[in-house]
Amino acid sequence: MVLPSRILGYISNVFVWLGTITFFVILFALPIYAKDTGNYNSARRMFTAEDNQTAWSNSGFVFLLSFLVPCWCISGYDSAVHLSEETENAAHVVPWAMWISCLSVAITGYAFNAVIAYSATDIDAIFASSLGQPLGAILVLTMGNGPFTKLLWLCTVISNFGVVFVMNTSGTRILYAYARDGALPFHKFLSHVNAVTKTPMNATLTLSTFFALIGLIMLGSQSALQTYFSGSSVAGAVAYLMPVLMRCIYEDNPDYIPGPWTLGKWSTPIRWIAVAWTVFTLPVFAFPNTPNPTASEFNWAPIFFLAMLSLILPWYFLRARKWFNGPGHGVGF
């Protein structure tokens, strides 16, 4: 965003606290309402029942598709890295932020999914809801459509806007960093730092405009927008995978100097677990929900990803590799 970093931090804190409070209110209120109304699932049904909402008949494969939930939940943990140049004592603070983020999301995400499984008794009614949002439908079906439910949903929507706010801020710092290092066209324009706000305003406005244009795709074709999101998921997974995989392959690299915050003896097994998990998720992101999809039902994520590679790789091998030597060491803020 174009505001000074300190103000961005205050705004982010507001969104974080709103989202956190709303999350825990829903986490405790939803099972209480479900218990009072008798509209809840037994533990046996929660952990053993199958509700196949896809057209795939193979239950094992459908189970694999269910991993899309943790794939979406446990992501974005690198956002702290992209704000490291605006963070005090970043060498210690940023790794701690990533570690705490992963751990807290894993624990609270599991608890939240358990609450959803406890309260979601009528899957067909949830998907048939006119709201078009499964969580909103579960809240209404379990807690009614009263003021309290509407307040919780309003806070949920606002906190999700906060997620967009934080991710946009993180994204502009990525764009700025690449431009500062000369890795992008128009890099001088994109790497300009505003003298008043001390933030990359040009990169912020450029990326925000691009995001707005992407949102307009939904007006023409929701399938096209879904293609973009799915393809971005594959690209993000590959972006996470490559540096960790390279570190695994070159484990004994003499030029590698550990930072002040490391996982110690757990580094190697955690890296390999991360690689295995990411490799597993790639085909999950790419499969369609139906075995014989039409053009609108097809998962175009692999095509989108390959199309992006067909544009980026030639540019890198023909031009960028001749002069781009990696991130620079200068800080522009």
C-alpha positions as a LaTeX table, in Angstrom:
\begin{tabular}{lrrr}
\hline
Residue & $x$ (\AA) & $y$ (\AA) & $z$ (\AA) \\
\hline
Met1 & 0.00 & 0.00 & 0.00 \\
Val2 & 1.05 & 3.63 & $-0.48$ \\
Leu3 & 0.86 & 4.62 & 3.20 \\
Pro4 & 3.97 & 4.81 & 5.40 \\
Ser5 & 5.09 & 1.50 & 6.88 \\
Arg6 & 4.19 & 2.49 & 10.45 \\
Ile7 & 0.60 & 3.32 & 9.48 \\
Leu8 & 0.37 & 0.10 & 7.46 \\
Gly9 & 1.43 & $-1.75$ & 10.58 \\
Tyr10 & $-1.34$ & $-0.14$ & 12.64 \\
Ile11 & $-3.97$ & $-0.94$ & 10.02 \\
Ser12 & $-2.72$ & $-4.53$ & 9.74 \\
Asn13 & $-2.97$ & $-4.93$ & 13.51 \\
Val14 & $-6.61$ & $-3.81$ & 13.42 \\
Phe15 & $-7.41$ & $-6.44$ & 10.79 \\
Val16 & $-5.44$ & $-9.10$ & 12.67 \\
Trp17 & $-7.27$ & $-8.50$ & 15.93 \\
Leu18 & $-10.67$ & $-8.32$ & 14.22 \\
Gly19 & $-10.01$ & $-11.57$ & 12.35 \\
Thr20 & $-8.61$ & $-13.33$ & 15.42 \\
Ile21 & $-11.51$ & $-12.34$ & 17.70 \\
Thr22 & $-14.09$ & $-13.26$ & 15.04 \\
Phe23 & $-12.37$ & $-16.59$ & 14.47 \\
Phe24 & $-12.47$ & $-17.61$ & 18.12 \\
Val25 & $-16.03$ & $-16.39$ & 18.59 \\
Ile26 & $-17.15$ & $-18.60$ & 15.68 \\
Leu27 & $-14.95$ & $-21.44$ & 16.95 \\
Phe28 & $-16.78$ & $-21.52$ & 20.29 \\
Ala29 & $-20.24$ & $-20.21$ & 19.33 \\
Leu30 & $-20.87$ & $-22.56$ & 16.41 \\
Pro31 & $-20.67$ & $-25.86$ & 18.35 \\
Ile32 & $-22.66$ & $-24.35$ & 21.24 \\
Tyr33 & $-25.51$ & $-23.39$ & 18.90 \\
Ala34 & $-25.26$ & $-26.75$ & 17.12 \\
Lys35 & $-25.51$ & $-28.59$ & 20.44 \\
Asp36 & $-28.47$ & $-26.51$ & 21.61 \\
Thr37 & $-30.43$ & $-27.06$ & 18.40 \\
Gly38 & $-29.46$ & $-30.72$ & 18.06 \\
Asn39 & $-28.07$ & $-29.89$ & 14.62 \\
Tyr40 & $-24.67$ & $-31.58$ & 14.96 \\
Asn41 & $-22.75$ & $-34.65$ & 13.82 \\
Ser42 & $-21.50$ & $-37.43$ & 16.03 \\
Ala43 & $-17.77$ & $-38.01$ & 16.40 \\
Arg44 & $-18.14$ & $-41.21$ & 14.37 \\
Arg45 & $-19.71$ & $-39.36$ & 11.46 \\
Met46 & $-17.22$ & $-36.51$ & 11.70 \\
Phe47 & $-14.19$ & $-38.74$ & 11.29 \\
Thr48 & $-15.48$ & $-41.71$ & 9.29 \\
Ala49 & $-18.41$ & $-40.61$ & 7.08 \\
Glu50 & $-17.95$ & $-39.72$ & 3.41 \\
Asp51 & $-19.85$ & $-37.02$ & 1.53 \\
Asn52 & $-18.69$ & $-37.06$ & $-2.07$ \\
Gln53 & $-19.64$ & $-33.79$ & $-3.75$ \\
Thr54 & $-17.53$ & $-34.53$ & $-6.84$ \\
Ala55 & $-18.30$ & $-36.75$ & $-9.82$ \\
Trp56 & $-15.34$ & $-39.04$ & $-9.07$ \\
Ser57 & $-16.40$ & $-42.50$ & $-7.92$ \\
Asn58 & $-13.03$ & $-43.55$ & $-6.47$ \\
Ser59 & $-13.25$ & $-42.76$ & $-2.74$ \\
Gly60 & $-9.47$ & $-42.87$ & $-2.36$ \\
Phe61 & $-9.00$ & $-40.21$ & $-4.99$ \\
Val62 & $-11.78$ & $-38.09$ & $-3.49$ \\
Phe63 & $-9.96$ & $-38.33$ & $-0.16$ \\
Leu64 & $-6.83$ & $-36.96$ & $-1.84$ \\
Leu65 & $-8.85$ & $-34.01$ & $-3.16$ \\
Ser66 & $-9.81$ & $-33.21$ & 0.43 \\
Phe67 & $-6.20$ & $-32.16$ & 0.96 \\
Leu68 & $-7.07$ & $-28.98$ & $-0.91$ \\
Val69 & $-8.31$ & $-27.65$ & 2.43 \\
Pro70 & $-4.91$ & $-27.69$ & 4.20 \\
Cys71 & $-3.26$ & $-26.65$ & 0.92 \\
Trp72 & $-5.26$ & $-23.44$ & 1.00 \\
Cys73 & $-5.04$ & $-22.95$ & 4.77 \\
Ile74 & $-1.31$ & $-23.40$ & 5.21 \\
Ser75 & $-0.06$ & $-20.86$ & 2.69 \\
Gly76 & 1.15 & $-17.30$ & 2.60 \\
Tyr77 & 3.58 & $-17.92$ & 5.46 \\
Asp78 & 6.31 & $-16.24$ & 3.44 \\
Ser79 & 4.55 & $-12.86$ & 3.60 \\
Ala80 & 6.73 & $-11.80$ & 6.52 \\
Val81 & 9.84 & $-12.29$ & 4.37 \\
His82 & 8.69 & $-9.75$ & 1.81 \\
Leu83 & 8.34 & $-7.11$ & 4.52 \\
Ser84 & 11.71 & $-7.90$ & 6.09 \\
Glu85 & 13.34 & $-4.73$ & 4.77 \\
Glu86 & 10.83 & $-2.73$ & 6.79 \\
Thr87 & 11.18 & $-4.89$ & 9.92 \\
Glu88 & 13.54 & $-4.25$ & 12.82 \\
Asn89 & 15.85 & $-7.14$ & 13.71 \\
Ala90 & 14.48 & $-9.02$ & 10.67 \\
Ala91 & 17.02 & $-11.87$ & 10.90 \\
His92 & 15.35 & $-13.00$ & 14.14 \\
Val93 & 11.83 & $-11.62$ & 13.88 \\
Val94 & 10.93 & $-12.85$ & 10.38 \\
Pro95 & 11.85 & $-16.55$ & 10.90 \\
Trp96 & 9.98 & $-16.52$ & 14.21 \\
Ala97 & 6.94 & $-14.98$ & 12.49 \\
Met98 & 6.98 & $-17.70$ & 9.82 \\
Trp99 & 7.39 & $-20.49$ & 12.39 \\
Ile100 & 4.64 & $-19.18$ & 14.66 \\
Ser101 & 2.38 & $-18.65$ & 11.64 \\
Cys102 & 2.78 & $-22.24$ & 10.44 \\
Leu103 & 2.31 & $-23.73$ & 13.90 \\
Ser104 & $-0.68$ & $-21.60$ & 14.86 \\
Val105 & $-2.43$ & $-22.12$ & 11.53 \\
Ala106 & $-1.90$ & $-25.89$ & 11.77 \\
Ile107 & $-3.43$ & $-26.05$ & 15.26 \\
Thr108 & $-6.26$ & $-23.55$ & 14.89 \\
Gly109 & $-6.99$ & $-24.69$ & 11.33 \\
Tyr110 & $-7.49$ & $-28.27$ & 12.51 \\
Ala111 & $-9.72$ & $-27.09$ & 15.36 \\
Phe112 & $-11.79$ & $-24.96$ & 13.00 \\
Asn113 & $-12.22$ & $-27.77$ & 10.49 \\
Ala114 & $-13.32$ & $-30.04$ & 13.35 \\
Val115 & $-15.95$ & $-27.47$ & 14.39 \\
Ile116 & $-17.16$ & $-27.19$ & 10.79 \\
Ala117 & $-17.40$ & $-30.99$ & 10.53 \\
Tyr118 & $-19.33$ & $-31.03$ & 13.83 \\
Ser119 & $-21.85$ & $-28.41$ & 12.69 \\
Ala120 & $-22.26$ & $-29.21$ & 8.96 \\
Thr121 & $-25.03$ & $-31.79$ & 9.09 \\
Asp122 & $-26.70$ & $-31.16$ & 5.73 \\
Ile123 & $-24.02$ & $-30.90$ & 3.04 \\
Asp124 & $-26.55$ & $-30.63$ & 0.21 \\
Ala125 & $-28.31$ & $-27.70$ & 1.90 \\
Ile126 & $-24.99$ & $-25.94$ & 2.43 \\
Phe127 & $-24.06$ & $-26.16$ & $-1.24$ \\
Ala128 & $-27.60$ & $-25.26$ & $-2.32$ \\
Ser129 & $-27.66$ & $-22.12$ & $-0.16$ \\
Ser130 & $-28.35$ & $-18.88$ & $-2.02$ \\
Leu131 & $-25.47$ & $-17.26$ & $-0.10$ \\
Gly132 & $-22.93$ & $-19.01$ & $-2.28$ \\
Gln133 & $-20.53$ & $-19.21$ & 0.67 \\
Pro134 & $-20.31$ & $-22.54$ & 2.58 \\
Leu135 & $-19.20$ & $-20.93$ & 5.85 \\
Gly136 & $-21.99$ & $-18.37$ & 5.70 \\
Ala137 & $-24.49$ & $-21.13$ & 4.94 \\
Ile138 & $-23.26$ & $-23.17$ & 7.92 \\
Leu139 & $-23.62$ & $-20.16$ & 10.22 \\
Val140 & $-27.18$ & $-19.50$ & 9.04 \\
Leu141 & $-28.27$ & $-23.14$ & 9.14 \\
Thr142 & $-26.80$ & $-23.65$ & 12.62 \\
Met143 & $-27.21$ & $-20.27$ & 14.32 \\
Gly144 & $-30.14$ & $-18.80$ & 12.43 \\
Asn145 & $-30.23$ & $-15.58$ & 10.43 \\
Gly146 & $-30.33$ & $-13.21$ & 13.41 \\
Pro147 & $-28.26$ & $-10.10$ & 14.21 \\
Phe148 & $-25.47$ & $-12.09$ & 15.90 \\
Thr149 & $-24.95$ & $-14.27$ & 12.83 \\
Lys150 & $-24.98$ & $-11.24$ & 10.53 \\
Leu151 & $-22.46$ & $-9.47$ & 12.75 \\
Leu152 & $-20.11$ & $-12.45$ & 12.68 \\
Trp153 & $-20.40$ & $-12.69$ & 8.90 \\
Leu154 & $-19.77$ & $-8.94$ & 8.50 \\
Cys155 & $-16.65$ & $-9.22$ & 10.65 \\
Thr156 & $-15.55$ & $-12.24$ & 8.60 \\
Val157 & $-15.89$ & $-10.31$ & 5.34 \\
Ile158 & $-14.01$ & $-7.30$ & 6.74 \\
Ser159 & $-11.21$ & $-9.49$ & 8.11 \\
Asn160 & $-10.92$ & $-11.20$ & 4.72 \\
Phe161 & $-10.50$ & $-7.76$ & 3.20 \\
Gly162 & $-7.67$ & $-7.40$ & 5.69 \\
Val163 & $-6.08$ & $-10.52$ & 4.23 \\
Val164 & $-6.22$ & $-8.89$ & 0.80 \\
Phe165 & $-4.73$ & $-5.74$ & 2.31 \\
Val166 & $-1.78$ & $-7.60$ & 3.82 \\
Met167 & $-1.19$ & $-9.78$ & 0.75 \\
Asn168 & $-1.29$ & $-6.73$ & $-1.51$ \\
Thr169 & 1.28 & $-5.01$ & 0.69 \\
Ser170 & 3.46 & $-8.11$ & 0.58 \\
Gly171 & 3.03 & $-8.42$ & $-3.19$ \\
Thr172 & 4.07 & $-4.84$ & $-3.83$ \\
Arg173 & 7.28 & $-5.45$ & $-1.88$ \\
Ile174 & 8.03 & $-8.46$ & $-4.08$ \\
Leu175 & 7.43 & $-6.37$ & $-7.20$ \\
Tyr176 & 9.58 & $-3.57$ & $-5.82$ \\
Ala177 & 12.43 & $-5.95$ & $-4.87$ \\
Tyr178 & 12.57 & $-7.51$ & $-8.33$ \\
Ala179 & 12.45 & $-4.08$ & $-9.94$ \\
Arg180 & 15.13 & $-2.69$ & $-7.63$ \\
Asp181 & 17.42 & $-5.55$ & $-8.64$ \\
Gly182 & 16.77 & $-4.81$ & $-12.32$ \\
Ala183 & 14.91 & $-8.05$ & $-12.99$ \\
Leu184 & 11.79 & $-6.49$ & $-14.54$ \\
Pro185 & 10.94 & $-4.24$ & $-17.46$ \\
Phe186 & 10.39 & $-0.60$ & $-16.41$ \\
His187 & 12.42 & $-1.39$ & $-13.30$ \\
Lys188 & 13.40 & 2.23 & $-12.70$ \\
Phe189 & 9.77 & 3.30 & $-12.55$ \\
Leu190 & 8.66 & 0.34 & $-10.42$ \\
Ser191 & 11.56 & 0.64 & $-7.96$ \\
His192 & 10.97 & 4.31 & $-7.21$ \\
Val193 & 10.49 & 4.99 & $-3.49$ \\
Asn194 & 8.24 & 7.90 & $-2.59$ \\
Ala195 & 10.13 & 10.56 & $-0.67$ \\
Val196 & 7.21 & 11.30 & 1.66 \\
Thr197 & 5.84 & 7.86 & 2.55 \\
Lys198 & 9.14 & 6.00 & 2.10 \\
Thr199 & 7.22 & 3.23 & 0.32 \\
Pro200 & 7.31 & 1.93 & $-3.30$ \\
Met201 & 4.24 & 3.87 & $-4.45$ \\
Asn202 & 4.66 & 3.15 & $-8.16$ \\
Ala203 & 4.91 & $-0.59$ & $-7.56$ \\
Thr204 & 1.91 & $-0.41$ & $-5.24$ \\
Leu205 & $-0.32$ & 1.43 & $-7.71$ \\
Thr206 & 0.79 & $-0.81$ & $-10.58$ \\
Leu207 & 0.07 & $-4.04$ & $-8.72$ \\
Ser208 & $-3.23$ & $-2.75$ & $-7.29$ \\
Thr209 & $-4.38$ & $-1.80$ & $-10.79$ \\
Phe210 & $-3.39$ & $-5.24$ & $-12.05$ \\
Phe211 & $-5.35$ & $-6.90$ & $-9.23$ \\
Ala212 & $-8.42$ & $-4.81$ & $-10.07$ \\
Leu213 & $-8.22$ & $-5.86$ & $-13.72$ \\
Ile214 & $-7.98$ & $-9.51$ & $-12.67$ \\
Gly215 & $-11.13$ & $-9.07$ & $-10.61$ \\
Leu216 & $-12.96$ & $-7.82$ & $-13.71$ \\
Ile217 & $-12.42$ & $-11.22$ & $-15.32$ \\
Met218 & $-15.21$ & $-12.57$ & $-13.12$ \\
Leu219 & $-17.70$ & $-10.32$ & $-14.94$ \\
Gly220 & $-17.00$ & $-12.17$ & $-18.17$ \\
Ser221 & $-16.16$ & $-15.70$ & $-17.07$ \\
Gln222 & $-15.92$ & $-17.21$ & $-13.62$ \\
Ser223 & $-14.17$ & $-20.23$ & $-15.14$ \\
Ala224 & $-11.44$ & $-17.97$ & $-16.48$ \\
Leu225 & $-10.95$ & $-16.39$ & $-13.07$ \\
Gln226 & $-10.84$ & $-19.84$ & $-11.48$ \\
Thr227 & $-8.18$ & $-20.81$ & $-14.02$ \\
Tyr228 & $-6.07$ & $-17.88$ & $-12.94$ \\
Phe229 & $-6.42$ & $-18.75$ & $-9.25$ \\
Ser230 & $-5.67$ & $-22.44$ & $-9.82$ \\
Gly231 & $-2.68$ & $-21.67$ & $-12.01$ \\
Ser232 & $-1.39$ & $-19.23$ & $-9.42$ \\
Ser233 & $-1.66$ & $-21.96$ & $-6.79$ \\
Val234 & 0.53 & $-24.27$ & $-8.86$ \\
Ala235 & 3.01 & $-21.46$ & $-9.51$ \\
Gly236 & 3.11 & $-20.61$ & $-5.80$ \\
Ala237 & 3.71 & $-24.23$ & $-4.83$ \\
Val238 & 6.58 & $-24.48$ & $-7.32$ \\
Ala239 & 8.02 & $-21.21$ & $-6.02$ \\
Tyr240 & 7.98 & $-22.63$ & $-2.49$ \\
Leu241 & 9.44 & $-25.93$ & $-3.68$ \\
Met242 & 12.45 & $-24.86$ & $-5.74$ \\
Pro243 & 14.67 & $-23.11$ & $-3.14$ \\
Val244 & 13.97 & $-25.77$ & $-0.51$ \\
Leu245 & 14.68 & $-28.55$ & $-3.00$ \\
Met246 & 17.94 & $-26.89$ & $-4.07$ \\
Arg247 & 18.98 & $-26.66$ & $-0.43$ \\
Cys248 & 18.22 & $-30.38$ & $-0.01$ \\
Ile249 & 20.23 & $-31.32$ & $-3.09$ \\
Tyr250 & 23.20 & $-29.14$ & $-2.14$ \\
Glu251 & 23.11 & $-29.98$ & 1.56 \\
Asp252 & 26.91 & $-29.78$ & 1.88 \\
Asn253 & 27.36 & $-26.52$ & 0.00 \\
Pro254 & 30.47 & $-24.90$ & 1.56 \\
Asp255 & 29.27 & $-21.43$ & 0.55 \\
Tyr256 & 26.09 & $-21.71$ & 2.60 \\
Ile257 & 26.20 & $-19.66$ & 5.80 \\
Pro258 & 23.35 & $-20.32$ & 8.27 \\
Gly259 & 21.56 & $-17.31$ & 9.63 \\
Pro260 & 21.19 & $-16.48$ & 13.32 \\
Trp261 & 17.87 & $-18.39$ & 13.48 \\
Thr262 & 17.90 & $-22.03$ & 12.34 \\
Leu263 & 16.04 & $-25.26$ & 13.02 \\
Gly264 & 19.31 & $-26.94$ & 13.92 \\
Lys265 & 19.31 & $-30.73$ & 13.56 \\
Trp266 & 15.67 & $-30.63$ & 12.48 \\
Ser267 & 16.45 & $-28.57$ & 9.38 \\
Thr268 & 17.20 & $-31.50$ & 7.06 \\
Pro269 & 14.17 & $-33.70$ & 7.87 \\
Ile270 & 11.81 & $-30.72$ & 7.83 \\
Arg271 & 13.13 & $-29.65$ & 4.43 \\
Trp272 & 12.56 & $-33.11$ & 2.95 \\
Ile273 & 9.09 & $-33.29$ & 4.48 \\
Ala274 & 8.31 & $-29.90$ & 2.93 \\
Val275 & 9.53 & $-31.10$ & $-0.47$ \\
Ala276 & 7.49 & $-34.32$ & $-0.27$ \\
Trp277 & 4.35 & $-32.46$ & 0.79 \\
Thr278 & 4.65 & $-29.86$ & $-1.98$ \\
Val279 & 5.30 & $-32.47$ & $-4.65$ \\
Phe280 & 2.22 & $-34.31$ & $-3.42$ \\
Thr281 & 0.04 & $-31.19$ & $-3.61$ \\
Leu282 & 0.96 & $-30.26$ & $-7.19$ \\
Pro283 & $-1.24$ & $-32.90$ & $-8.89$ \\
Val284 & $-3.99$ & $-32.25$ & $-6.33$ \\
Phe285 & $-4.11$ & $-28.62$ & $-7.44$ \\
Ala286 & $-4.27$ & $-29.70$ & $-11.08$ \\
Phe287 & $-7.10$ & $-32.27$ & $-11.09$ \\
Pro288 & $-10.66$ & $-31.31$ & $-12.10$ \\
Asn289 & $-13.70$ & $-32.13$ & $-9.97$ \\
Thr290 & $-15.23$ & $-34.35$ & $-12.66$ \\
Pro291 & $-13.73$ & $-37.31$ & $-14.57$ \\
Asn292 & $-15.04$ & $-36.11$ & $-17.94$ \\
Pro293 & $-14.98$ & $-32.33$ & $-17.66$ \\
Thr294 & $-16.31$ & $-29.88$ & $-20.19$ \\
Ala295 & $-14.29$ & $-26.81$ & $-21.11$ \\
Ser296 & $-15.86$ & $-24.85$ & $-18.24$ \\
Glu297 & $-15.31$ & $-27.69$ & $-15.74$ \\
Phe298 & $-11.74$ & $-28.48$ & $-16.77$ \\
Asn299 & $-8.94$ & $-27.47$ & $-14.41$ \\
Trp300 & $-6.78$ & $-25.27$ & $-16.59$ \\
Ala301 & $-4.13$ & $-24.75$ & $-13.92$ \\
Pro302 & $-1.39$ & $-26.81$ & $-15.67$ \\
Ile303 & $-2.06$ & $-25.06$ & $-18.99$ \\
Phe304 & $-1.96$ & $-21.67$ & $-17.32$ \\
Phe305 & 1.30 & $-22.54$ & $-15.56$ \\
Leu306 & 2.93 & $-23.84$ & $-18.74$ \\
Ala307 & 1.78 & $-20.75$ & $-20.63$ \\
Met308 & 3.46 & $-18.54$ & $-18.04$ \\
Leu309 & 6.65 & $-20.61$ & $-18.26$ \\
Ser310 & 6.60 & $-20.31$ & $-22.06$ \\
Leu311 & 6.80 & $-16.53$ & $-21.62$ \\
Ile312 & 9.22 & $-16.36$ & $-18.71$ \\
Leu313 & 11.81 & $-19.03$ & $-19.53$ \\
Pro314 & 12.74 & $-17.73$ & $-23.02$ \\
Trp315 & 13.14 & $-14.23$ & $-21.60$ \\
Tyr316 & 15.39 & $-15.56$ & $-18.86$ \\
Phe317 & 17.61 & $-17.71$ & $-21.10$ \\
Leu318 & 17.83 & $-15.15$ & $-23.89$ \\
Arg319 & 18.33 & $-12.05$ & $-21.78$ \\
Ala320 & 18.06 & $-12.10$ & $-18.00$ \\
Arg321 & 20.64 & $-14.82$ & $-17.28$ \\
Lys322 & 23.32 & $-12.68$ & $-18.94$ \\
Trp323 & 23.09 & $-9.90$ & $-16.38$ \\
Phe324 & 20.85 & $-10.91$ & $-13.45$ \\
Asn325 & 22.93 & $-12.40$ & $-10.64$ \\
Gly326 & 20.30 & $-12.63$ & $-7.95$ \\
Pro327 & 18.98 & $-10.24$ & $-5.32$ \\
Gly328 & 20.93 & $-7.08$ & $-4.67$ \\
His329 & 22.15 & $-5.99$ & $-1.27$ \\
Gly330 & 20.89 & $-2.44$ & $-1.30$ \\
Val331 & 17.82 & $-1.43$ & 0.66 \\
Gly332 & 15.75 & 1.33 & $-0.84$ \\
Phe333 & 13.54 & 2.22 & 2.15 \\
\hline
\end{tabular}
